[in-house]
Amino acid sequence: MKEADIAATDRVPETPADSSLRRTEEFRTWFFLTIVMAPVLAVLTVAGFGFVVWMYQLVAGPPGS
Amino acid sequence: MRDLLKRYWRTLSTPSKFYSLGFLVVSGFIGGILFWGGFNTAMELTNTEQFCTGCHEMRENVYQELQATIHFTNRSGVRAKCSDCHVPKDWTHKMARKMQASKEVWGKIFGSIDTREKFLEKRIELAQREWARLKANDSLECRNCHDFNSMDLTRQGKRAADAHSTALEQRTKTCIDCHKGIAHRLPDMTHAELR
């Protein structure tokens, strides 16, 4: 395959309809990642950590013992 | 569906065409600040007295008893709220405690102590758990306010001064060993496990 062909297959299609779809998709992806996924993952991580410490304390006794 | 996922995965894994790198970085940064602030605010909220006494199990039992004690009513106007004694300040242990509270939510939903009788029956178990916790951490939550080095033993009663200058100073005993039942009434101690 020639270099120009490789570039062509990688390129995002340039028709106005495709372009507008891509724009919508990018916005939705950004929105989902920033507003939903990152906060939920962060809360789950902290909750999971707290849960693990709790389980550890059930075995090892309360902190300081 | 597969196509949709594929398309969004493509959007996710290739550089943005319509949003600048600057916008994406800054929006992520600001989102992080807002999240952290919101997280801490929510954490603070769950430490308030209103939150704790939001369920009648706490409001009608332990909170009523607290109000008669010196930790609630006193001449100086300083007072302890639930979280001062029952929620560790250290972040790791605080998160662990907040997760333990999920069991309290469970108890609330299924009515583990929804009557005074059930509470009285359970209270020795609940109290002993807190005593064990305070004993293990050398009464850390007491010591957050009460500092042995700042105590003027000459202004204490003889019995208190004797105990504080011996057992407490030598660390053979910790606050909770003697001061059980100071902020809530004691449980029926006939079934207490001696330690």
Interface residues (C-beta under 8 A of the other chain):
Chain A: V12 R22 R23 E25 E26 F27 R28 T29 W30 L33 T34 I35 A38 P39 A42 V43 V46 A47 F49 G50 F51 V53 W54 Q57 G61 P62 P63 G64 S65
Chain B: R7 Y8 T11 L12 T14 S16 K17 F18 Y19 L24 S27 G28 G31 G32 F35 F39 P88 T92 H93 M95 A96 R97 K98 M99 Q100 A132 R133 K135 A136 N137 D138 L140
